[in-house]
Amino acid sequence: MTALPAASPTPTPPAIRPATTQDIDALLALENRTFETDRLTRRNFQYLLTRAHAACLIAERDGRMLGYVLVLFRRGTSLARLYSLAVAAEGRGLGVGRLLLEAAEQAAEENDAWLMRLEVRPDNAPAIRLYESAGYHSFGRYLDYYEDHMEALRYEKRLRPHVTPPEPRISYYSQTTDFTCGPAALMMAMAALDPATPMGPRLELQLWREATTIFMTTGPGGCGPYGMALAAHRRGFRTDLYVNNEAPFFVHTVRNEEKRRVLQRVSQDFQEQLAESDIEIHRRALTVQEMTDLIDQGAMPIVLISLFRMYREHVPHWVVVHAHDSRFVYAHDPLVDPDHLELISDKANMPIPKSEFDRMARFGRNGLRAALVIRRREQKAT
């Protein structure tokens, strides 16, 4: 009798677990073996594993790392970004990439994200096949994206298929300085209402010069609601201003008494100019319901938020809200922070739960809530 050959044992499937700082050496080694450019550094991994709002997951078998995936989350929003996925040579052909992708999507859903976005090189055919087979679809590209100047294809997937984001009706602009979030947000809103608006650094700084409050805690001054409203009014837009506190704004962020006096004088000047204009000032907060109604009427709200819920930083910041649905508002945030590995795709058309936005849209110990709403002149307020 001829003995039959023993069946080969079925390989144990790789296990997926969260990465820790003890894995950094192995992660770096895999990163350097897998990618020739745009590599994450030791400092990047240290930040991602200790401070970032992210998930770094490892696939391993018998103590050997077969791959990792990194997903970035944005606090306060329902958007996730698959930043990196790497599979070791010995893990290819074993389904490691798909396992990691599924684990990344599960982590995103556990963090209340319903939309996953990613970038991929056009010459990375295996990765493109993986993403497309998993339900990702291409929605654009970035030119000159990678270190070798190759473009990037942009893909996204709705993790909750019943949620469909609206098409943005407003172009995105990223602020070019640390202190011009207000002018950048205002520019985006003006360009949506008047396509002839020349979005760029020149107008960005012109708006800042007109609207700045002169002093903040450090560095150049930021822009308050009065100056922003006047800048929009001068350019022919019908402007309504909603503020729940009396001016001057941001005084508590300035400790130097002389600077405080200058800020108060600037605020008084803004108030006198407002009194001579037809800008309507509503001495209360703009509610989320009112904001969404105004968006439906074609208006553009620019809203002051606190960066604490996104970055854990007590800093005032302006965004423009351009769309909404039953659960979310959609905002363009002009701040793209490379130190947090951010891209424009992270900050354009951000889905923010309405309840979260209501908590986000206030600043400081006195709970300042401010928004300006601009329309074309022929549009009438309701």
C-alpha positions in Angstrom: 0.0 0.0 0.0 1.3 3.4 -1.0 1.3 5.9 1.9 -0.4 9.2 1.0 1.7 12.3 1.6 0.7 14.1 4.7 -1.4 17.2 4.1 0.4 20.5 4.5 -0.8 22.3 7.7 -2.9 25.3 7.0 -0.9 28.4 7.8 -2.0 30.3 10.8 -3.7 33.6 9.7 -1.8 36.7 10.8 -3.0 38.4 14.0 -3.9 42.1 14.0 -3.0 44.2 17.1 -2.4 47.8 17.9 1.2 49.0 17.6 3.1 50.3 20.6 6.2 52.3 21.0 8.1 49.0 21.5 7.3 48.4 17.8 9.0 51.5 16.4 12.2 49.8 15.4 10.4 47.1 13.5 8.0 49.7 11.9 10.9 51.8 10.8 12.7 48.7 9.3 9.5 47.8 7.4 8.9 51.4 6.3 12.5 51.6 4.8 12.2 48.3 3.1 8.8 49.1 1.5 9.1 52.7 0.4 11.8 54.5 -1.5 10.4 58.0 -0.8 7.9 59.8 1.5 8.9 57.6 4.5 7.7 58.0 8.0 10.5 58.8 10.4 11.1 57.7 14.0 9.8 61.0 15.2 6.6 60.5 13.1 6.0 57.1 14.6 6.7 58.3 18.1 4.2 61.1 17.7 1.6 58.9 16.0 1.8 56.3 18.8 1.8 58.6 21.7 0.0 61.9 20.9 -1.9 61.7 17.6 -5.6 60.8 17.2 -4.7 57.8 15.1 -4.8 54.0 14.9 -1.6 52.1 13.9 -2.3 48.4 13.5 0.2 45.6 13.0 -0.3 42.2 11.2 2.1 39.6 12.7 2.6 35.8 12.8 5.0 33.9 15.0 6.3 37.2 16.3 7.2 38.5 12.8 5.7 41.8 11.6 4.1 41.1 8.2 2.6 44.6 7.7 1.1 47.7 9.3 -1.6 50.2 8.5 -2.0 53.7 9.8 -5.3 55.6 10.0 -5.6 59.2 11.0 -8.7 60.6 12.6 -9.8 64.3 13.0 -11.4 65.0 16.3 -14.8 66.5 16.0 -15.4 65.2 12.4 -16.5 61.9 10.9 -13.7 61.7 8.4 -10.8 59.2 8.5 -7.7 59.0 6.3 -5.7 55.9 5.5 -2.3 57.4 5.6 -0.1 54.4 5.0 -0.3 50.7 4.4 2.8 48.5 4.1 3.2 44.8 3.6 6.5 42.9 4.1 7.8 40.8 1.2 7.2 37.6 3.2 3.6 38.7 3.8 2.6 39.2 0.2 0.2 36.7 -1.3 -1.2 35.9 2.1 -4.0 38.4 2.2 -2.2 40.6 4.7 -3.1 43.9 2.8 -6.8 43.1 2.8 -6.7 42.1 6.5 -5.1 45.4 7.4 -7.5 47.4 5.3 -10.5 45.7 6.9 -9.0 46.3 10.3 -8.4 50.0 9.4 -12.1 50.4 8.3 -13.2 48.8 11.6 -11.1 51.2 13.6 -12.5 54.1 11.6 -16.1 53.0 12.3 -15.3 52.6 16.0 -14.1 56.2 16.0 -17.5 57.3 14.4 -16.0 57.9 11.0 -18.2 57.1 8.0 -15.9 58.3 5.2 -12.4 57.0 4.6 -10.0 58.8 2.2 -6.5 57.9 0.9 -3.9 58.8 -1.6 -2.0 56.3 -3.8 0.6 56.5 -6.5 -0.7 55.8 -10.0 2.1 53.3 -10.6 1.2 51.2 -7.5 -1.1 48.8 -9.3 -1.4 46.2 -6.5 -2.5 48.8 -4.0 -5.0 50.3 -6.5 -6.4 46.8 -7.2 -6.8 46.2 -3.4 -8.6 49.5 -2.8 -10.9 49.3 -5.8 -11.8 45.7 -5.0 -12.7 46.8 -1.5 -15.1 49.4 -2.7 -13.0 52.6 -2.9 -13.5 54.9 -5.9 -11.3 57.6 -7.3 -12.5 61.2 -6.8 -9.6 63.3 -7.9 -5.8 63.7 -7.9 -3.0 65.8 -6.4 -0.4 67.0 -8.9 3.3 66.9 -7.8 2.3 65.2 -4.6 5.2 62.8 -3.8 8.9 63.6 -3.2 9.7 62.5 -6.7 7.0 64.8 -8.0 4.6 62.1 -9.1 0.9 62.9 -8.7 -1.3 61.1 -6.3 -4.7 59.5 -7.0 -7.3 60.3 -4.4 -9.7 57.5 -3.3 -12.6 57.4 -0.8 -15.1 54.9 0.5 -18.3 55.5 2.4 -18.1 53.1 5.4 -21.8 53.7 6.0 -23.2 53.4 2.4 -26.5 55.1 3.4 -24.7 58.4 4.1 -24.0 60.4 0.9 -22.0 63.6 1.3 -23.2 66.6 -0.8 -21.1 67.8 -3.6 -19.2 70.9 -2.5 -20.3 74.1 -4.2 -17.3 76.0 -2.9 -13.6 75.9 -3.9 -11.1 75.2 -1.2 -8.2 77.5 -0.2 -5.5 76.7 2.4 -4.3 79.7 4.5 -0.7 80.6 3.8 0.1 81.9 7.3 -0.6 80.9 10.8 -2.8 83.9 11.4 -5.0 84.3 8.3 -7.7 81.6 8.9 -10.4 84.3 8.9 -9.4 85.9 5.6 -9.0 82.5 4.0 -12.4 81.4 5.1 -13.9 84.7 4.0 -12.2 84.4 0.6 -13.7 80.9 0.1 -17.2 82.2 0.9 -16.8 85.3 -1.3 -15.5 83.2 -4.2 -18.5 80.9 -3.9 -20.9 83.8 -4.3 -18.8 85.8 -6.8 -16.5 83.5 -8.9 -14.6 86.6 -10.0 -13.1 86.9 -6.5 -9.3 86.4 -7.0 -8.4 83.8 -4.3 -4.7 84.0 -3.4 -2.2 85.3 -0.9 -2.6 88.9 -2.1 -6.3 89.2 -1.2 -5.7 87.0 1.9 -3.3 89.5 3.3 -5.4 92.5 2.2 -8.3 91.1 4.1 -6.1 90.4 7.2 -4.8 94.0 7.2 -8.4 95.3 7.2 -9.8 92.9 9.7 -7.0 92.2 12.2 -7.4 93.0 15.9 -3.6 93.9 16.0 -2.7 91.8 19.0 -3.1 88.2 20.1 -1.3 86.1 22.7 1.8 85.7 20.4 2.6 86.7 16.9 0.6 88.8 14.5 -3.0 89.6 15.4 -6.0 87.5 14.5 -9.2 88.7 12.9 -12.3 89.3 14.9 -16.0 89.2 13.7 -16.3 93.0 13.4 -13.3 93.5 11.1 -14.3 90.4 9.1 -17.8 91.7 8.6 -16.6 95.1 7.5 -14.1 93.6 5.0 -17.0 91.6 3.4 -19.2 94.7 3.3 -16.6 96.8 1.6 -16.5 94.2 -1.2 -20.2 94.5 -1.9 -21.6 91.6 0.0 -24.7 91.8 2.1 -23.5 90.9 5.6 -25.2 89.9 8.8 -23.2 89.5 12.0 -24.1 87.3 15.0 -22.3 87.8 18.3 -23.4 86.8 21.7 -20.9 89.0 23.7 -20.0 92.6 23.7 -16.7 93.7 22.1 -13.8 93.9 22.3 -13.1 90.3 21.5 -10.1 88.2 22.6 -9.0 90.7 25.2 -8.4 88.0 27.8 -5.8 86.5 25.5 -3.6 89.6 25.7 -1.8 90.2 29.0 0.2 93.3 28.2 -1.9 96.3 29.3 -0.7 98.6 26.5 -1.6 96.0 23.9 -5.0 95.6 25.5 -5.6 99.3 25.2 -4.7 99.2 21.5 -7.0 96.3 20.9 -9.8 98.2 22.6 -9.2 101.2 20.4 -9.3 99.1 17.3 -12.5 97.4 18.4 -14.1 100.8 19.1 -13.1 102.0 15.6 -14.7 98.8 14.1 -17.9 99.5 16.0 -18.1 103.0 14.8 -17.6 101.9 11.2 -20.3 99.2 11.7 -22.7 101.9 12.9 -22.2 103.8 9.6 -22.9 100.7 7.5 -26.0 98.6 6.7 -24.5 95.5 8.4 -27.2 94.0 10.7 -25.8 92.9 14.1 -27.7 90.2 15.9 -26.7 90.2 19.6 -27.1 86.5 20.0 -25.6 83.2 18.7 -26.4 81.9 15.3 -28.1 78.5 15.9 -27.2 75.4 13.8 -30.8 75.3 12.5 -30.7 79.0 11.4 -27.3 78.4 9.8 -28.5 75.4 7.7 -31.6 77.4 6.7 -29.4 80.2 5.5 -27.2 77.8 3.5 -30.4 76.5 1.8 -31.1 80.1 0.8 -27.7 80.5 -0.8 -25.9 82.3 2.0 -22.4 81.5 3.2 -21.7 81.4 7.0 -18.2 81.9 8.3 -18.1 80.6 11.9 -15.7 81.1 14.8 -14.8 77.8 16.4 -12.3 76.7 19.1 -9.5 74.4 18.0 -9.6 72.6 21.4 -12.0 69.9 20.2 -9.7 69.2 17.2 -6.2 69.8 18.5 -6.6 70.3 22.2 -5.5 73.9 21.8 -7.4 76.9 23.1 -7.1 78.9 19.9 -9.9 80.7 18.0 -10.3 79.7 14.4 -12.5 80.5 11.5 -14.2 78.0 9.1 -16.7 78.3 6.3 -19.8 76.0 6.4 -21.1 75.4 2.9 -23.5 72.4 3.1 -25.5 70.1 5.4 -27.7 67.0 5.5 -29.9 65.4 8.2 -26.9 64.7 10.5 -23.9 66.7 9.4 -22.7 70.1 8.5 -19.9 70.3 5.9 -17.1 72.8 6.4 -13.9 73.9 4.7 -11.2 74.4 7.3 -8.4 76.5 5.9 -5.8 75.2 8.3 -3.7 72.3 6.9 -1.0 71.4 9.5 1.9 69.3 8.1 3.1 68.7 11.7 -0.1 66.6 12.1 0.4 64.9 8.7 -2.6 66.7 7.3 -3.6 67.2 3.7 -6.1 69.3 2.0 -8.4 66.2 1.7 -8.5 66.2 5.5 -9.8 69.7 5.8 -12.0 70.2 2.7 -15.7 69.2 2.9 -15.2 68.0 6.5 -18.3 66.2 7.8 -19.0 67.4 11.3 -22.0 66.1 13.4 -24.4 68.9 14.1 -24.3 68.4 17.8 -20.5 68.4 17.8 -20.4 71.6 15.7 -22.7 73.3 18.2 -20.2 72.5 21.0 -17.2 73.5 18.8 -18.6 76.9 17.7 -17.7 78.7 20.9 -14.5 80.1 22.3 -13.0 81.2 25.6 -14.1 81.4 29.2 -16.9 83.7 28.3 -18.2 81.3 25.6 -17.9 83.8 22.7 -20.1 82.7 19.7 -19.6 84.6 16.5 -20.5 84.2 12.9 -20.9 86.3 9.8 -23.3 85.4 7.0 -22.7 86.9 3.6 -24.9 86.9 0.5 -24.9 88.5 -2.9 -26.6 91.9 -2.6 -29.7 90.8 -4.5 -30.3 88.1 -2.0 -32.7 89.1 0.8 -32.4 88.0 4.4 -35.4 86.1 5.7 
